[in-house]
């Protein structure tokens, strides 16, 4: 009974952090960017049609992504209705599953480090961000991480159960984002085998029952969607996998070093400690330290390979987006947790502690100023706001520094999570309304509905893509785009940037263009256009 009580407290703590970080205020601002509303709309249309094979957008097959997110969003919509927060539930639940599996894996195989591992993973900025978004990124990252933990458990124990876990969850990742899941897993296994000079490990991983399980999970959907859509191979495999990686076909060019700042920001507030953990792991690897056991050394080598390989792989890609390297983030957080646990009795070097405290203080400063930045930009932030935010940041720095110097690295988790939790609550409560106005089409859709006497056809001209897709989701209708030649011949409303009226009148000779409103937060105007 004595062992159960601390474990129960730990599990409740993990559950509480996941509930707060992933679910609290999930609908406090609307869907943002072009992808969130577009993915949510696909799930809505599939649900309305009772279609479980072909993703549908505006009545047409949309084959850019596999089906896992849509299935899970369809279930959320069926249970809770078509709401923006329900569209984010698939990601929030997978974020929770990721943290839970990390906790139980570490509790079994690295007892003592499990709470650090779970809470550091849950509180990493990349995990929080993608677990709160209606996207496919964490649909891959969570099962991928679970599968890789299964693989290292098999490597350490020899039990086939863990190899079943590996194949099953890599298959789930393949349903989330495609062949990138087995490709990344294969590269990590091969590099790890090379590091251990054990090439037979690759052959032992190629286990026929596991391959059969993978095929059983993956092939039914891939075969059925191909049979229903013969262009699936060209669109999904050739264009949205091979061409996306090898070229700039989809206009996401970035320099080779692009993922360096992505990792720095994605690991916040743990970035400094994660860097120290990686350096320590590389040092131990280079020195071939065996104590306190070969298994521990293997685990650190494996985490190092897992942390680095996806970043290097996608650094070579022709198109780069932050979510691509999300599968590597759990390896970084596990390295950090292991590092802190092994040094829990130490104070840590003064340089390391100062850098960590300083980095957290910078995050606090940026977070407190974020609402003002959203409203008017950095140049409009008043000096009083800088003074208050700076004071809180300095207080955070010195409080953390004093605690860590007195209590040592054992307190790193506590002193880092306290300001983070306060900051997340502040942003969700204070910044969310401004974010809704600045980044989501939800308030625009509400304003347009208030202007209408009856639902009208809608178009955009010169407006950002997120406005187009956001309005399509919140109004559940196709939004035409003038630039594609989709100018309705009937009466309709068009949303365009401020100062566009003259261009519209020149583009629509003989048709009346009437200004009916605007949305200053996005510098947009609404025009009513008469039919021919």
C-alpha positions as CSV (number, residue, x, y, z in Angstrom):
1,X,0.0,0.0,0.0
2,X,2.9,2.3,0.7
3,X,4.1,2.1,-2.9
4,X,0.6,2.6,-4.3
5,X,0.0,6.0,-2.6
6,X,3.0,7.8,-4.2
7,X,2.2,6.3,-7.6
8,X,-1.4,7.4,-7.3
9,X,-0.3,10.9,-6.4
10,X,2.0,10.9,-9.4
11,X,-0.7,9.7,-11.8
12,X,-3.1,12.3,-10.6
13,X,-0.5,15.0,-11.0
14,X,0.2,13.9,-14.6
15,X,-3.5,13.8,-15.3
16,X,-4.0,17.2,-13.8
17,X,-1.2,18.7,-15.9
18,X,-2.5,17.1,-19.1
19,X,-6.1,18.3,-18.4
20,X,-4.8,21.9,-17.9
21,X,-2.2,22.1,-20.6
22,X,-4.1,20.3,-23.3
23,X,-7.8,20.8,-22.6
24,X,-8.3,24.0,-20.6
25,X,-9.7,26.7,-22.8
26,X,-9.5,24.5,-25.9
27,X,-12.1,26.7,-27.6
28,X,-11.1,30.0,-26.1
29,X,-10.0,31.1,-29.6
30,X,-11.2,29.9,-32.9
31,X,-9.4,27.7,-35.4
32,X,-6.3,29.4,-36.8
33,X,-4.2,29.2,-40.0
34,X,-5.4,27.4,-43.1
35,X,-4.9,23.9,-41.9
36,X,-7.0,23.7,-38.7
37,X,-10.3,24.8,-40.4
38,X,-9.6,22.8,-43.5
39,X,-8.9,19.5,-41.6
40,X,-12.0,20.1,-39.5
41,X,-14.1,20.7,-42.6
42,X,-12.9,17.5,-44.2
43,X,-14.0,15.6,-41.1
44,X,-17.4,17.4,-41.0
45,X,-18.1,16.5,-44.7
46,X,-17.0,12.9,-44.3
47,X,-19.3,12.6,-41.3
48,X,-22.2,14.2,-43.1
49,X,-21.7,11.7,-46.0
50,X,-21.0,8.7,-43.8
51,X,-17.8,8.4,-45.8
52,X,-15.0,6.5,-44.1
53,X,-12.5,6.0,-46.9
54,X,-12.0,9.1,-49.1
55,X,-11.4,12.5,-47.4
56,X,-13.8,15.0,-48.8
57,X,-13.3,18.8,-49.0
58,X,-16.1,21.0,-50.5
59,X,-17.6,17.8,-52.1
60,X,-14.4,16.7,-53.8
61,X,-11.8,14.1,-52.8
62,X,-8.9,15.7,-50.9
63,X,-6.0,13.3,-50.8
64,X,-3.2,15.3,-49.2
65,X,-3.2,13.5,-45.8
66,X,-4.2,10.0,-44.6
67,X,-7.4,9.4,-42.7
68,X,-6.5,9.0,-39.0
69,X,-7.2,12.6,-37.9
70,X,-10.5,12.7,-39.8
71,X,-11.7,9.5,-38.3
72,X,-11.0,10.8,-34.8
73,X,-12.5,14.2,-35.5
74,X,-15.6,12.6,-36.9
75,X,-16.0,10.7,-33.7
76,X,-15.6,13.9,-31.7
77,X,-18.2,15.7,-33.9
78,X,-20.6,12.8,-33.5
79,X,-20.2,12.9,-29.7
80,X,-20.1,16.7,-29.1
81,X,-21.3,18.3,-32.2
82,X,-19.4,20.2,-34.9
83,X,-17.4,22.7,-32.8
84,X,-14.0,24.1,-33.1
85,X,-12.9,22.8,-29.7
86,X,-14.2,19.3,-30.7
87,X,-12.0,19.5,-33.8
88,X,-9.0,19.8,-31.4
89,X,-9.9,16.9,-29.2
90,X,-8.0,14.3,-31.4
91,X,-4.8,16.2,-30.7
92,X,-5.5,16.8,-27.0
93,X,-6.3,13.2,-26.4
94,X,-3.2,11.9,-28.3
95,X,-1.0,14.4,-26.4
96,X,-2.4,12.9,-23.2
97,X,-1.8,9.4,-24.4
98,X,1.8,10.3,-25.2
99,X,2.5,11.7,-21.8
100,X,0.7,8.7,-20.1
101,X,2.7,6.1,-22.0
102,X,6.0,8.0,-21.3
103,X,5.1,8.0,-17.6
104,X,4.3,4.2,-17.4
105,X,7.3,3.3,-19.7
106,X,9.8,5.2,-17.5
107,X,8.1,3.9,-14.3
108,X,8.8,0.3,-15.5
109,X,12.2,0.7,-17.1
110,X,13.7,3.8,-15.5
111,X,12.0,4.0,-12.1
112,X,12.4,7.3,-10.4
113,X,12.5,9.4,-13.6
114,X,8.9,8.9,-14.6
115,X,7.3,12.0,-13.2
116,X,10.1,14.2,-14.6
117,X,9.7,12.6,-18.0
118,X,5.9,12.9,-18.1
119,X,5.7,16.5,-16.9
120,X,8.7,17.8,-19.0
121,X,7.1,16.2,-22.1
122,X,3.7,17.7,-21.3
123,X,5.1,21.2,-20.7
124,X,7.3,21.4,-23.7
125,X,6.1,24.3,-25.9
126,X,5.9,22.1,-29.1
127,X,3.9,19.4,-27.4
128,X,1.5,22.0,-25.8
129,X,1.0,23.8,-29.1
130,X,0.4,20.8,-31.3
131,X,-1.7,19.0,-28.7
132,X,-4.0,22.1,-28.8
133,X,-4.3,22.2,-32.6
134,X,-6.6,20.5,-35.1
135,X,-3.7,19.0,-37.1
136,X,-2.1,15.8,-38.2
137,X,1.3,16.4,-36.6
138,X,0.7,15.0,-33.1
139,X,-1.4,12.2,-34.7
140,X,2.0,11.0,-36.0
141,X,4.2,12.1,-33.1
142,X,2.3,10.4,-30.3
143,X,2.0,6.9,-31.8
144,X,5.5,7.2,-33.3
145,X,6.9,7.8,-29.8
146,X,4.9,5.0,-28.3
147,X,6.2,2.7,-31.0
148,X,9.8,3.7,-30.5
149,X,9.6,3.2,-26.8
150,X,8.2,-0.3,-27.5
151,X,11.2,-1.0,-29.8
152,X,13.8,0.0,-27.1
153,X,11.8,-2.1,-24.6
154,X,12.0,-5.1,-26.9
155,X,15.8,-4.4,-27.4
156,X,16.4,-4.4,-23.7
157,X,14.1,-7.3,-22.7
158,X,13.9,-9.5,-25.8
159,X,10.1,-9.9,-25.2
160,X,8.2,-10.0,-28.5
161,X,5.2,-8.2,-26.9
162,X,7.2,-4.9,-27.2
163,X,7.9,-5.6,-30.9
164,X,4.2,-6.0,-31.4
165,X,3.8,-2.6,-29.8
166,X,6.4,-1.1,-32.2
167,X,4.8,-2.4,-35.4
168,X,1.2,-1.6,-34.3
169,X,1.9,2.1,-33.3
170,X,4.2,2.7,-36.4
171,X,1.2,1.5,-38.4
172,X,-1.0,4.0,-36.6
173,X,1.5,6.7,-37.4
174,X,1.3,5.6,-41.1
175,X,-2.4,6.2,-41.0
176,X,-1.7,9.6,-39.6
177,X,0.8,11.0,-42.0
178,X,1.9,8.2,-44.4
179,X,5.2,6.5,-45.1
180,X,7.2,9.0,-43.1
181,X,6.4,6.9,-40.0
182,X,8.2,3.7,-41.0
183,X,10.9,5.7,-42.8
184,X,11.9,7.6,-39.7
185,X,11.6,4.5,-37.5
186,X,13.8,2.6,-39.9
187,X,16.4,5.3,-40.0
188,X,16.6,5.5,-36.2
189,X,16.9,1.7,-35.9
190,X,19.7,1.6,-38.6
191,X,21.7,4.5,-37.1
192,X,21.3,2.9,-33.6
193,X,22.5,-0.5,-34.9
194,X,25.5,1.2,-36.5
195,X,26.3,3.1,-33.3
196,X,26.2,-0.3,-31.4
197,X,28.0,-2.1,-34.3
198,X,25.3,-4.7,-34.3
199,X,23.9,-4.9,-37.8
200,X,22.0,-8.1,-37.0
201,X,19.7,-5.9,-34.9
202,X,18.2,-4.5,-38.1
203,X,17.4,-8.1,-39.3
204,X,16.0,-9.1,-36.0
205,X,13.7,-6.0,-36.1
206,X,12.3,-7.2,-39.4
207,X,10.0,-9.7,-37.7
208,X,7.4,-11.3,-40.0
209,X,4.5,-11.4,-37.6
210,X,5.1,-7.7,-36.9
211,X,5.2,-6.9,-40.6
212,X,1.9,-8.8,-41.0
213,X,0.4,-6.8,-38.2
214,X,1.6,-3.6,-39.7
215,X,0.1,-4.6,-43.1
216,X,-3.2,-5.6,-41.4
217,X,-3.6,-2.2,-39.8
218,X,-2.4,-0.1,-42.8
219,X,-3.4,-1.8,-46.0
220,X,-7.2,-1.9,-45.7
221,X,-7.5,1.9,-45.9
222,X,-4.6,2.5,-48.3
223,X,-5.9,-0.1,-50.8
224,X,-9.6,1.0,-50.5
225,X,-8.8,4.7,-50.9
226,X,-6.6,3.8,-54.0
227,X,-9.4,1.7,-55.5
228,X,-11.9,4.5,-54.9
229,X,-9.4,7.2,-56.2
230,X,-6.9,6.0,-58.8
231,X,-5.1,9.3,-58.6
232,X,-4.3,8.7,-54.9
233,X,-0.8,7.3,-55.6
234,X,0.1,10.3,-57.7
235,X,-1.4,12.9,-55.4
236,X,-0.5,11.5,-52.0
237,X,2.7,9.5,-52.6
238,X,4.4,11.3,-55.5
239,X,3.3,14.9,-54.8
240,X,2.6,15.2,-51.0
241,X,5.4,12.9,-49.9
242,X,8.2,12.5,-52.5
243,X,7.9,15.9,-54.2
244,X,7.2,17.7,-50.9
245,X,10.5,16.4,-49.5
246,X,12.6,16.7,-52.6
247,X,11.4,20.1,-53.9
248,X,9.8,23.4,-53.0
249,X,6.6,22.4,-54.8
250,X,4.4,23.6,-51.9
251,X,6.3,26.8,-51.2
252,X,7.8,26.2,-47.8
253,X,11.5,27.0,-48.5
254,X,13.7,27.5,-45.5
255,X,17.5,27.4,-44.9
256,X,19.2,24.2,-43.8
257,X,19.5,25.6,-40.2
258,X,15.8,26.3,-40.0
259,X,15.1,23.6,-37.4
260,X,17.7,25.0,-34.9
261,X,15.4,27.8,-33.7
262,X,12.4,25.5,-34.0
263,X,14.0,23.1,-31.6
264,X,15.1,26.0,-29.3
265,X,11.5,27.3,-29.1
266,X,9.8,23.9,-29.2
267,X,11.7,22.7,-26.1
268,X,10.9,25.8,-24.1
269,X,11.1,26.2,-21.1
270,X,13.5,23.2,-21.0
271,X,15.8,24.2,-23.8
272,X,18.9,24.9,-21.8
273,X,18.6,21.7,-19.7
274,X,17.8,19.7,-22.9
275,X,21.0,21.0,-24.5
276,X,23.0,20.0,-21.4
277,X,21.3,16.6,-21.5
278,X,22.3,16.1,-25.1
279,X,25.9,17.1,-24.5
280,X,26.1,14.8,-21.5
281,X,24.7,11.9,-23.5
282,X,27.2,12.5,-26.3
283,X,30.0,12.6,-23.7
284,X,28.9,9.4,-22.1
285,X,28.5,7.8,-25.5
286,X,31.9,8.9,-26.7
287,X,33.6,7.7,-23.5
288,X,31.6,4.5,-23.7
289,X,30.6,4.7,-20.1
290,X,29.1,1.4,-19.0
291,X,28.2,2.2,-15.3
292,X,25.7,1.7,-13.9
293,X,24.7,-0.7,-16.7
294,X,24.8,-1.4,-20.4
295,X,21.0,-1.0,-20.6
296,X,21.2,2.6,-19.4
297,X,24.0,3.4,-21.9
298,X,21.9,1.8,-24.7
299,X,18.9,3.9,-23.7
300,X,20.9,7.2,-23.8
301,X,22.4,6.3,-27.2
302,X,18.9,5.4,-28.5
303,X,17.4,8.7,-27.3
304,X,20.3,10.6,-28.8
305,X,19.8,9.0,-32.2
306,X,16.0,9.5,-32.0
307,X,16.4,13.1,-31.0
308,X,18.8,14.0,-33.9
309,X,17.9,11.8,-36.9
310,X,14.5,13.4,-37.7
311,X,15.9,16.9,-37.4
312,X,18.8,16.0,-39.8
313,X,16.4,14.2,-42.2
314,X,14.0,17.1,-42.5
315,X,16.8,19.7,-42.6
316,X,17.6,18.2,-46.0
317,X,14.0,18.5,-47.2
318,X,13.0,21.0,-49.9
319,X,10.0,22.1,-47.8
320,X,10.2,22.7,-44.0
321,X,7.5,23.3,-41.5
322,X,7.8,23.3,-37.6
323,X,5.5,20.2,-37.2
324,X,7.7,18.0,-39.2
325,X,10.2,17.4,-36.4
326,X,7.6,16.9,-33.7
327,X,8.4,13.1,-33.6
328,X,11.8,13.9,-32.2
329,X,10.6,16.0,-29.3
330,X,9.8,13.1,-26.9
331,X,13.4,11.9,-27.2
332,X,14.6,15.4,-26.2
333,X,12.3,15.5,-23.2
334,X,13.2,12.0,-22.1
335,X,16.9,12.9,-22.3
336,X,16.2,15.9,-20.2
337,X,14.3,13.9,-17.6
338,X,17.0,11.3,-17.4
339,X,19.7,13.9,-17.0
340,X,17.8,15.7,-14.2
341,X,17.1,12.5,-12.4
342,X,20.7,11.3,-12.5
343,X,21.8,14.7,-11.1
344,X,19.0,15.2,-8.6
345,X,21.5,15.4,-5.7
346,X,23.7,18.0,-7.5
347,X,23.5,21.8,-7.6
348,X,24.5,21.9,-11.3
349,X,27.1,24.3,-12.6
350,X,26.4,28.0,-12.0
351,X,26.5,28.7,-15.7
352,X,23.9,26.1,-16.4
353,X,21.6,27.3,-13.7
354,X,21.9,30.9,-14.7
355,X,21.2,30.1,-18.3
356,X,18.2,28.0,-17.5
357,X,16.7,30.7,-15.1
358,X,17.5,33.4,-17.6
359,X,15.7,31.5,-20.4
360,X,12.6,30.9,-18.3
361,X,12.6,34.6,-17.4
362,X,12.8,35.6,-21.1
363,X,9.8,33.3,-21.7
364,X,7.9,34.9,-18.9
365,X,8.6,38.4,-20.3
366,X,7.5,37.4,-23.8
367,X,4.4,35.7,-22.5
368,X,3.3,38.6,-20.4
369,X,3.8,41.0,-23.4
370,X,2.1,38.7,-25.9
371,X,-1.4,40.0,-25.5
372,X,-0.3,43.6,-26.1
373,X,1.8,42.4,-29.1
374,X,-1.3,40.6,-30.6
375,X,-3.4,43.7,-30.2
376,X,-1.0,46.3,-31.7
377,X,2.4,44.9,-32.4
378,X,5.7,45.3,-30.5
379,X,6.0,49.0,-31.3
380,X,2.7,49.8,-29.6
381,X,3.4,48.1,-26.2
382,X,3.4,50.9,-23.6
383,X,6.4,51.4,-21.3
384,X,4.2,50.5,-18.2
385,X,3.7,47.0,-19.7
386,X,7.4,46.6,-20.3
387,X,8.0,47.7,-16.7
388,X,5.5,45.3,-15.2
389,X,6.5,42.3,-17.4
390,X,10.2,43.0,-16.8
391,X,9.7,43.1,-13.1
392,X,7.9,39.8,-13.0
393,X,10.6,38.3,-15.3
394,X,13.3,39.5,-12.9
395,X,11.5,38.1,-9.9
396,X,11.1,34.8,-11.7
397,X,14.8,34.7,-12.5
398,X,16.0,35.5,-8.9
399,X,13.5,33.2,-7.2
400,X,14.5,30.3,-9.5
401,X,18.2,31.0,-9.1
402,X,18.0,31.2,-5.3
403,X,16.0,28.0,-5.1
404,X,18.2,26.0,-7.4
405,X,21.4,27.1,-5.7
406,X,20.0,26.2,-2.3
407,X,18.1,23.0,-3.2
408,X,19.9,21.8,-6.3
409,X,18.6,20.3,-9.6
410,X,16.0,18.2,-7.7
411,X,13.9,21.4,-7.7
412,X,14.3,22.2,-11.4
413,X,11.0,20.6,-12.3
414,X,9.1,22.6,-9.6
415,X,10.6,26.0,-10.2
416,X,10.2,25.7,-14.0
417,X,6.6,24.4,-14.0
418,X,5.2,27.1,-11.6
419,X,5.9,30.1,-13.8
420,X,4.9,28.1,-16.9
421,X,1.5,27.1,-15.5
422,X,0.8,30.7,-14.4
423,X,1.9,32.0,-17.9
424,X,-0.3,29.5,-19.8
425,X,-3.3,30.5,-17.7
426,X,-2.6,34.2,-18.3
427,X,-2.3,33.7,-22.0
428,X,-5.5,31.7,-22.3
429,X,-7.4,34.1,-20.2
430,X,-6.0,37.4,-21.3
431,X,-4.6,36.9,-24.8
432,X,-7.3,34.5,-26.1
433,X,-9.9,37.1,-27.1
434,X,-7.2,39.1,-28.9
435,X,-5.9,36.0,-30.6
436,X,-9.5,35.2,-31.7
437,X,-9.8,38.6,-33.3
438,X,-6.4,38.6,-34.9
439,X,-5.8,35.0,-36.1
440,X,-9.2,33.3,-36.4
441,X,-12.1,33.7,-38.9
442,X,-14.6,32.9,-36.1
443,X,-15.5,36.5,-35.3
444,X,-15.5,37.4,-39.0
445,X,-18.1,34.7,-39.6
446,X,-20.2,35.9,-36.7
447,X,-20.1,39.5,-38.0
448,X,-21.1,38.4,-41.5
449,X,-24.0,36.4,-40.1
450,X,-25.2,39.4,-38.3
451,X,-25.2,41.5,-41.5
452,X,-27.2,39.0,-43.5
453,X,-31.0,38.7,-43.7
454,X,-30.5,35.3,-45.2
455,X,-27.3,33.2,-45.9
456,X,-25.5,34.5,-48.9
457,X,-22.9,33.2,-51.3
458,X,-19.4,34.2,-50.0
459,X,-16.1,35.0,-51.8
460,X,-12.7,36.4,-51.0
461,X,-10.4,38.6,-53.0
462,X,-6.8,39.2,-51.8
463,X,-7.7,37.8,-48.3
464,X,-5.3,35.3,-46.6
465,X,-6.0,31.6,-47.0
466,X,-6.8,31.2,-43.3
467,X,-9.7,33.6,-43.8
468,X,-11.0,31.6,-46.8
469,X,-10.8,28.2,-45.0
470,X,-11.9,29.6,-41.7
471,X,-15.0,31.1,-43.1
472,X,-15.7,27.9,-45.0
473,X,-15.7,25.9,-41.7
474,X,-17.6,28.4,-39.6
475,X,-20.3,28.9,-42.2
476,X,-20.1,25.4,-43.6
477,X,-20.1,26.5,-47.2
478,X,-17.8,26.8,-50.1
479,X,-16.0,30.1,-50.2
480,X,-15.1,31.2,-53.7
481,X,-11.8,33.0,-54.5
482,X,-11.7,35.6,-57.2
483,X,-8.0,34.9,-58.0
484,X,-9.0,31.4,-59.1
485,X,-11.6,32.9,-61.4
486,X,-14.4,31.8,-59.1
487,X,-16.4,35.0,-59.3
488,X,-20.1,34.2,-58.6
489,X,-22.6,35.5,-61.2
490,X,-25.3,35.9,-58.5
491,X,-25.5,38.4,-55.6
492,X,-22.8,37.6,-53.1
493,X,-20.6,39.1,-50.4
494,X,-16.8,39.4,-50.9
495,X,-14.2,39.9,-48.2
496,X,-11.2,41.8,-49.3
497,X,-8.3,43.9,-47.7
498,X,-9.0,47.5,-46.8
499,X,-8.7,49.9,-49.8
500,X,-9.7,47.3,-52.4
501,X,-13.0,48.8,-53.5
502,X,-11.6,50.5,-56.7
503,X,-9.9,47.2,-57.8
504,X,-13.2,45.3,-57.2
505,X,-15.2,47.8,-59.3
506,X,-12.7,47.6,-62.1
507,X,-12.8,43.8,-61.9
508,X,-16.6,43.8,-61.9
509,X,-17.8,46.2,-64.6
510,X,-21.5,46.8,-64.7
511,X,-22.1,45.3,-61.2
512,X,-22.8,47.3,-58.1
513,X,-20.2,47.1,-55.3
514,X,-21.5,48.3,-52.0
515,X,-19.4,48.6,-48.8
516,X,-21.4,46.9,-46.0
517,X,-18.8,46.6,-43.1
518,X,-15.4,45.7,-42.1
519,X,-13.1,44.0,-39.6
520,X,-10.4,46.4,-38.6
521,X,-8.5,43.8,-36.5
522,X,-7.6,42.0,-39.7
523,X,-7.7,45.1,-42.0
524,X,-10.6,43.5,-44.0
525,X,-13.7,45.0,-45.6
526,X,-17.0,43.4,-46.6
527,X,-18.6,44.3,-49.9
528,X,-22.0,43.3,-51.3
529,X,-21.8,42.6,-55.1
530,X,-24.9,42.5,-57.2
531,X,-25.5,39.8,-59.7
532,X,-25.3,40.2,-63.5
